[in-house]
Amino acid sequence: MDSKELEPEAWARPLYDGFEASDFSAEGGLYYKTNLEQSAGTVEFQNQVVYRGAGALKLSVGRPRVQATEMGSERAEIWERRDLWAPYDRGIWYGFAVKFAEPIPRDDHRYVIAQWKREIAGTKGDFSPFLALRLKRGKLFATVETNLLTGTGMGLMNQTGQFEGGSAKVWLRPETNQTRAFVAADDTWKNEDGACFDTYTREITIIDRGHPLPRPGSGWIDFVIYSKPGPDGSGYIEIIANQKWIATIRGRIGHSEKGLGSCQYFKFGPYRDSHDSVWTLYYDEFRRSLNYSDVCRPAASRSSAVTEC
């Protein structure tokens, strides 16, 4: 057998970047994408604020008026290289650490710090990330997205985003043919923060694992996340933060319109609607692998209940 046949496909190889040098490492497969929205951002390899090792990324949006005003959005996102995108129907583990710089935005605005999306190959439409970590009023929360569902009831938001045996609280968005589910938040989240999530569905279920997301001002947050979209109902996501198991999400996760691509991809960094202030985040220790052991913190003791797929 030819030696090339024994090599794993590029997407299946473990990726890692500790941002120790002055550019992205070959082993991490990351890059800073250049476009109009990204021109509002800056990326800096620095050694003053780090999670581990000698370096970390400083990503900011809001530099003076080379901003993406025509697009209405500002980004300083780091992307995975296209040749490393994972198949849409495969599960993969991600890890990264993030720290919010002061001042932390506390207004009711769109702020995203990390997102997982499906490749758009040949269809029109605005497809939100099937999994996103977001900020609202200075509070950290997570959402998943799928095609438009039929809500199965009304009710007030509760702390865990659960209703009737784990059914997810959702925001129906018929104008985009999408449904957004609230799946986790930090312990400062209030009912009024999630007023748009005003119904629920049994097609997305959440298991609360007994811990809230960390607060944005609590220092470095080390995320370990399992991503497996499945718009047919086979979706599966695990969220772990600072070695604490936050939530398990299953069901209708992701989009299935004709013309969408066959891959999923991840990007991280500040993303918001245009604003007149500077917003900065630090990132360190990017990891990606099919195996949990490559992504978890070395000092962490893995819960036997967190299973690989």
C-alpha positions in Angstrom: 0.0 0.0 0.0 1.3 3.4 -0.9 2.4 5.4 2.1 0.1 8.3 1.1 -2.9 6.0 1.5 -2.0 5.6 5.2 -2.0 9.3 5.9 -5.1 10.7 7.5 -7.2 13.2 5.6 -6.1 16.7 6.3 -9.3 17.6 8.3 -8.8 14.6 10.6 -5.3 15.6 11.8 -5.1 17.3 15.2 -4.5 21.1 15.1 -2.8 23.3 17.7 -1.6 26.9 17.9 -0.4 28.5 21.1 0.4 31.8 19.3 4.0 31.8 20.5 5.5 33.4 17.4 4.8 36.4 15.3 2.5 34.6 12.9 0.1 31.6 12.9 1.7 28.2 13.2 1.6 25.7 10.4 0.3 23.1 12.9 -2.7 25.2 13.7 -4.1 25.8 10.2 -5.4 29.3 11.1 -5.4 32.6 9.3 -6.8 36.2 9.4 -9.2 36.6 6.6 -9.1 39.8 4.5 -12.3 41.4 3.5 -14.3 44.6 4.1 -15.7 43.7 7.5 -12.4 42.4 8.7 -10.7 45.7 7.8 -12.4 47.1 10.9 -10.3 44.7 13.0 -6.7 44.3 14.1 -4.8 41.2 15.1 -1.7 41.3 17.3 0.6 38.5 18.5 1.6 39.7 21.9 3.2 38.4 25.2 1.7 40.8 27.8 -1.6 38.9 28.4 -1.3 35.2 28.0 -3.2 32.1 29.3 -0.3 29.6 28.9 3.2 29.8 27.4 4.8 33.0 26.0 2.2 34.4 23.7 -1.5 35.0 22.9 -3.6 36.8 20.3 -5.1 40.2 20.8 -8.1 40.8 18.6 -9.9 44.1 18.4 -12.6 45.8 16.4 -13.4 49.5 16.2 -10.2 51.1 14.9 -10.8 54.6 13.6 -13.0 54.7 10.6 -11.4 52.2 8.3 -14.5 50.5 9.5 -17.0 48.3 7.7 -19.7 50.9 7.6 -20.9 49.8 4.2 -21.5 46.2 5.5 -22.8 47.3 8.9 -20.6 44.8 10.7 -17.1 44.7 12.2 -15.0 41.6 12.6 -11.6 40.5 13.7 -12.1 36.8 13.2 -9.6 34.0 12.9 -10.6 31.3 10.4 -9.6 27.7 9.8 -8.0 27.1 6.4 -10.5 25.9 3.9 -8.6 22.6 3.2 -9.0 21.7 6.9 -12.7 22.1 7.2 -14.4 19.1 8.7 -17.3 17.2 7.0 -20.6 18.5 8.1 -21.8 15.1 9.4 -18.8 14.4 11.5 -18.2 15.3 15.2 -15.1 17.1 16.2 -13.6 18.5 19.5 -12.5 22.1 19.8 -10.6 23.9 22.5 -9.6 27.5 23.0 -9.1 30.0 25.8 -10.6 33.5 25.7 -10.2 36.6 28.0 -12.4 39.7 27.8 -10.5 43.0 28.0 -11.9 45.9 29.9 -14.2 47.6 29.3 -16.6 44.7 28.7 -19.6 45.8 26.5 -22.7 46.0 28.6 -25.2 47.3 26.1 -27.9 45.4 24.2 -26.1 44.9 21.0 -25.0 41.9 18.8 -21.6 40.6 20.1 -20.2 37.2 19.0 -16.9 35.7 20.3 -16.9 32.3 18.5 -19.1 30.6 15.9 -19.5 27.3 14.1 -21.1 27.5 10.6 -22.0 25.4 7.6 -20.2 26.0 4.3 -22.4 28.0 1.9 -21.6 26.7 -1.6 -24.4 27.7 -3.9 -27.6 28.9 -2.2 -28.9 32.3 -1.2 -29.8 33.4 2.2 -28.4 34.5 5.6 -27.5 31.4 7.6 -26.6 32.1 11.2 -24.0 29.9 13.0 -25.4 26.6 14.1 -23.5 27.2 17.4 -22.4 30.5 18.7 -20.9 32.0 21.9 -22.4 35.5 22.4 -22.4 38.5 24.7 -25.5 40.6 25.7 -25.6 43.3 28.4 -22.2 42.0 29.6 -23.5 38.5 30.0 -22.2 35.4 28.3 -24.6 33.0 26.6 -24.7 30.3 23.9 -27.2 29.5 21.1 -27.8 26.9 18.5 -29.6 27.4 15.2 -31.6 25.3 12.8 -34.3 25.6 10.1 -37.6 27.2 11.0 -39.5 24.9 13.4 -43.0 25.0 14.8 -43.1 26.2 18.4 -44.9 23.9 20.8 -45.8 26.4 23.5 -45.2 29.7 25.2 -43.5 30.4 28.5 -41.1 32.7 30.4 -37.3 32.2 30.1 -35.8 30.3 32.9 -32.2 30.2 34.1 -31.1 27.0 32.2 -33.0 27.6 29.0 -35.1 24.5 29.7 -38.8 23.9 29.6 -40.9 20.8 29.9 -38.3 18.1 30.3 -35.3 19.7 28.6 -37.1 21.1 25.6 -35.2 24.2 24.4 -36.4 27.8 24.6 -36.4 29.2 21.1 -36.8 32.3 19.0 -38.7 31.6 15.8 -37.3 33.8 12.9 -39.6 33.2 9.9 -38.0 36.1 8.0 -34.8 34.1 7.7 -36.4 30.6 7.9 -34.4 29.9 11.0 -34.9 29.0 14.7 -32.5 30.1 17.4 -32.3 28.1 20.6 -31.0 29.4 23.9 -28.8 26.7 25.4 -26.6 28.1 28.2 -25.7 31.3 30.0 -23.7 32.7 32.9 -25.3 33.0 36.4 -26.2 36.7 35.9 -28.7 36.0 33.1 -32.2 37.2 33.8 -35.6 36.4 32.2 -35.7 39.8 30.5 -32.3 39.2 28.8 -33.8 36.4 26.7 -37.3 37.9 26.1 -37.1 37.0 22.4 -36.9 33.3 23.3 -40.6 33.2 23.9 -41.6 29.6 22.9 -40.1 26.2 23.1 -39.5 23.1 21.0 -39.1 19.4 21.7 -36.9 19.0 18.6 -33.9 20.4 20.4 -33.2 19.2 23.9 -30.8 20.5 26.6 -29.4 18.6 29.5 -28.2 21.1 32.2 -25.0 19.6 33.7 -25.2 21.7 36.8 -22.8 24.6 36.0 -23.4 28.0 34.4 -21.1 29.5 31.9 -18.3 31.6 33.5 -18.9 35.3 33.7 -17.0 37.4 31.1 -15.1 39.4 33.7 -13.9 36.3 35.6 -10.6 36.0 33.7 -9.4 33.4 31.2 -12.2 31.0 30.1 -11.0 27.7 28.6 -13.7 26.2 26.4 -13.8 22.6 25.3 -16.7 22.0 22.8 -17.9 19.0 20.8 -19.5 20.0 17.5 -21.7 17.7 15.5 -24.5 19.4 13.6 -27.5 17.3 12.4 -30.5 19.2 11.0 -32.2 15.8 10.7 -32.3 15.5 14.5 -28.9 13.8 14.9 -27.1 17.0 16.2 -25.0 16.7 19.3 -23.0 19.4 21.1 -21.1 19.3 24.4 -20.1 22.5 26.2 -17.4 22.5 28.9 -15.8 25.6 30.3 -12.9 25.8 32.8 -13.1 22.0 33.3 -16.8 22.2 34.3 -19.4 20.4 32.2 -22.0 23.0 31.3 -24.6 21.4 28.9 -25.4 18.7 26.4 -27.5 19.7 23.4 -29.1 17.2 21.0 -31.6 17.3 18.2 -32.2 19.6 15.2 -29.0 21.5 15.0 -27.8 23.2 11.8 -29.3 23.9 8.3 -30.3 21.7 5.4 -31.3 23.9 2.5 -30.4 22.7 -1.0 -27.1 24.1 -2.2 -25.4 24.3 1.2 -21.9 22.8 1.3 -20.7 19.6 2.8 -18.4 21.1 5.5 -18.5 22.8 8.8 -16.0 25.4 9.9 -15.1 27.4 13.0 -14.0 31.0 13.5 -13.3 33.0 16.6 -12.7 36.6 17.5 -14.9 39.7 18.1 -17.8 40.2 15.7 -20.5 42.8 16.1 -22.7 45.3 14.4 -21.0 48.6 13.7 -20.2 50.5 16.9 -18.3 53.6 18.0 -16.2 52.0 20.7 -13.2 49.6 20.7 -13.9 46.0 21.7 -10.9 43.7 22.5 -10.6 40.0 23.3 -7.5 37.8 23.9 -7.3 34.2 22.7 -4.8 31.4 23.4 -4.3 27.7 23.1 -6.4 26.8 20.0 -6.9 23.0 19.7 -8.9 20.8 17.4 -9.1 17.0 17.2 -11.3 14.0 16.7 -10.1 12.9 20.2 -11.1 14.5 23.4 -7.8 13.7 25.0 -6.0 16.0 22.5 -8.2 18.9 23.4 -8.9 18.7 27.2 -6.6 20.5 29.6 -3.8 18.1 30.7 -4.7 18.7 34.4 -8.3 18.0 33.9 -9.9 14.7 35.1 -12.4 13.8 32.4 -15.9 12.9 33.5 -16.8 9.4 32.5 -20.2 10.7 31.4 -18.7 12.8 28.7 -18.5 10.4 25.7 -16.7 10.7 22.4 -18.6 10.1 19.2 
